[in-house]
Amino acid sequence: MPRTVLRLGAALCAIAGCAAPAAPPLDAVEPGTEALSPPVEPEPNIDALEREADQYTTLGRRDLAAPLYARAIELRAPADAARTSDARSLAELAVIEHDRGHLAEAEHFYRRALAAEVEEDGGRDPDLRARTLASLAWLLGERAAVSIAHKHRGEAIDLYQQALEIWQSLQPASDELVAETLANVALVERARGQREKARSLLARALPLYEKTLAPGDPTLVRVRALLAASGPPPPEPDPAEVARALDREGAAYLDKREYQRARVLLERAISIHERGVTAPVELGASLSYLGRTYAALGDRENAQYVLQRSLGLLEPALGKFDPLTLATRASLEKVRTAAPASAETR
C-alpha cells in the first residue's frame, strides 16, 4: 500500500474519531487447573466487525476491509439487515466489489451510497461519507491509471479531475493526496505537450508536498525537478549566430593547421549561411576559409571551386584590395599554379 494512502488514512481516521479495535483479553488460567471443556468461541459481534472494517477502509486497506464486510453481511439477521441503512450496505458492497477489481460496479455502489446517505440522514453521518468519498477518489485514480496505460490521456485527465474535487473536499487531511493528484494530472499534460498547464499544476502541488513531506523526500525532489523542467522550452538559437560561431571556431582550427576539424565546422557554417540568414559577404568569408582548408588537405578541385565562389561574393562587397579579398585571391592563384605542376610530376 502506498505511503501516501496510509498517511492520509491515519489523518482521516483521526478526524472520524475511530480507533484500532482493542485486542481481546487472554483467558487467565490459574496454575494447576485444567480446562474441563474446550473454550466456546464467542459469537461474532457484527458491530465490532464493521468498526474494524471501517478503520481499514479509512486507511485504504480494502484487502482487509472487504472480508470483514462480507462476514458482517453474512452474519446479519434479517431484522438486523432491515435496521442497517442503505447507505452503509451500499458502501460495504462497493468496498467488496472494489477489492475484487470490479471497478465499474464498485463506482456504481459508491455513488449510490453517497446519494442514499444524503436521502436517509440528510448527510448527518460524516464518517461514512468521508470514507465513501475517499474510497471513490482512490477508485477514480485507479481508473485514470488504467486509461493512461491504454493511451487514453483525455479520459485519464477527466478521471483525475473528479478525484481531485473529492480530495479537495476532504482537506486538510487529504493535502498530500491533493498534491499527488495534481502531480499526476501535470504528468499527463506534460506528455501531451501542454508544458504551461503542467507547470501550473506542479506549482499548486509543490506547497502541499512541502507541508506534508520531509525536505529531502524523493517525491518532493522529483516534483521540484519536474517543475524546473516544465517551463517554456528554451528559444531556438539564432542560426546566423550559430553560423558565425562555427566560422570563428573553424578559422581558429585553420590557423592551428588542424584542417580536418576546420573542414567539419566550416562546412556546417556554410550550410547555414546558404539558407540566407546572413549577408552574402559572410558567406563569402566562410567560403574563403573553407577553400583554404581544402587546399591544405590537397583537395584542389574543391578548393578552386569554393575560392572562386568566395571571390565572387567578396569583391563586390569589400573591393579588390580588401585584405580578405587579397588573401582569397592569393590562395586561388596558388591552387591554380599547383595543379599543372602536380600533373607534370605524375
JOSUL-V660918 format. One line per field, one symbol per residue. phi: phi as a letter, one per 20 degrees, with the letter a starting at -180 (. if undefined). A space follows every 50 residues. Layout:
# JOSUL-V660918
phi = ???
This chain:
# JOSUL-V660918
phi = .gggffffgfffffffmecfffffffffcfgndcffbffefffgefffgf fffgfffgeneffefgffffffffeffgffffefffffgfffffffffff nefffffgfgffffffffffdmmedffffffffffffffffffffffffe mefffffgffffffgffffdfegdgffffffgfffffffffeneffffff fffffgfffffddfgeggffffffffffeeffffffffgfffffffffff fffffemeffffggfffffffegfenecfgfffffffffffffgffenef ffffffffffffefffednfdfgfffffffffffffffffffffff
